[in-house]
Amino acid sequence: MKASPTLTNNLQAVLADLIELHIQGKQAHWNIVGTNFRDLHLQLDEIVDAARQFADDTAERMRALHALPDGRSSTVAETTSLAQFPDGLISTADAIERIVAAVEAAVGTMRKVHDEVDEEDPTSADLLHEFIARLEQFAWMVQAENMKPTAKVTTADSK
């Protein structure tokens, strides 16, 4: 099978966002400071590793379909849907918000192109399903660092 221009463009959009997510994850990893630094530092490496693997899977799928992936920094910078990550030191709380937004943007691109990808190549759509599930899990786990509990806990002493 040879990818159509539409399939190529859709997979390229996913690739650009995954490469950018990898880069932003490392930028955050190196420059976070504050509460729960170590936990977030380690979580970011998990996201970076996954984004890097998903980018490679996407590019290799493109090549299998005779499409040419473009991972050049200029292409990624011009085409990613992710907002630019700030420079300098960033608090863990702010980094969490930024990384969750970046993950959600990458997932948004995958969801946006999904139906056209699935129509032409269900195998590529299966990859998107895997990526979405894992990235959404990461977003939930990282975002939980900033969430406030809502349950009212009672103890035997407070009854």
N, C-alpha and C positions, 0 to 999 in steps of 0.2 A: 504494500500500500504506500502511496505517496501522499503526503499531507497537502491539502489545499492551502492557498494563501490565508484563508480564514483560520484554519486550524493552526498553521504556523504562527500567525499573529497572536492568537489566543494563548498558545503555549509560551511564546516569547514574553507576553505580559506576565504570566505566572513566574517564569524564570527571572525576569528583572526584579520582581518583588521579593522572591526568595533570596536572591543574591544580596539585595539591599537589607533584608531582614537579618541575614548573617552578619553583614557589616555593622548594622546598628546594634545588634546584640553584643558584638565585641566592643564597640565604642562604649556602651553602657557598662559592660563587664570591667573595663579598665578604669572607668571614671566615676563609679558610684561611691558614695560615702553615706554613712549614717546607720541608723537602726537596722538590724538584720542584714548587715552588709554581706557576711559570709554566706548566708542562705541564698540571697539573691544572686550573689557572685556565681555560686554553683548552679543555680537554676538557669542563669543566662547561658552558661556553657551548654546545658542541655538543649536550649532553644537554638543556639548557634549550630550545634552539631546536627540537629534535625534539619534546620533550614539549609545547611550546606549539603546534606545528603539528598534532600528533596530537590534542590537545584540541580544536582548531578543527575538524579533520576529523570528529571524533566528534560535536561539537555540531551541525555542519552536516548530518551524516547523520541525526541525530535530528530536525532540523527537516524534512528531506526526507521523513521518515516520520511527520510531524505530531505528533512528541513535543516536549516543551518541556525543553530543557537548563537546568540550574540551576548556574551557575558562581559564585554568590554566596559570599563568603568564609565566612559562617556555615555554609552548606550543606557546603562543602568541608571545613571544620574538623570538622563533626559526623559526616561520612560516610566520610572517607578511610580506607583500610586502612594507610596509611603511618604509622610511628611519628613522633612530633614530633622535629624537628631541634633540637639544642641551641642555646642562645644563646651569644654571646661568640666569641672566637677559638677555632679548632679546628685541630689539627694536620692536615697533609695525610694522614698515615696513618689517623687517626681519621675524617676526612672521607671518605676512600675507602671505608672500611667502612660508614659511614652511607649514602652515596650508592648503593653497590652494594645494600645492604639495601632502600633505597627503590625502586630500579629493579626489584629482584626482587619486591617487594610489589606494585608496579603490574602487572608481568607476571603475578604470581599471580592477581590479580583478573581479568585478561583470560583466563587459562586456565580459571579457575573458571566464568566465564559463557559461555565459548566455545560449548559444545555447545548450550545453549539459544538463544544468538544465531544459531548456524548453522541450527538447526532452523527458525527463523522467517524469518531473513533472511540467506542466504549472502553477500550483498554486504557487509553489516556484518561478518560473520565474516572476509571477505577483508581488510578494514581491520585487524582484530585480528591477523591473520597478519603483515601488514606491520609493525605496531607491535611485536609480540613479537620478530620477527627483528632489527629494528634496536635495540631496547632490550637484548636479550640480548647483542648485539655490543658495545654500550656497556659493559655490566656486565663483560664479559670484559676489554675493553681497560683500563678503569679499575682493575679488581681486579689486573691484571697489575703495576701499580705497587707493590703490597705483596707480591707473591709472591716466593718464594725459588727460585732455580734448582735443578734436581735432576740435571742432567747433569754428569758428570765430564769436564772438558775436558783433553785432553792436547795437548802441543805436540811438535814435532820434538825440542826440547831435553830434554823430560822422558821420552823413550823409552829 
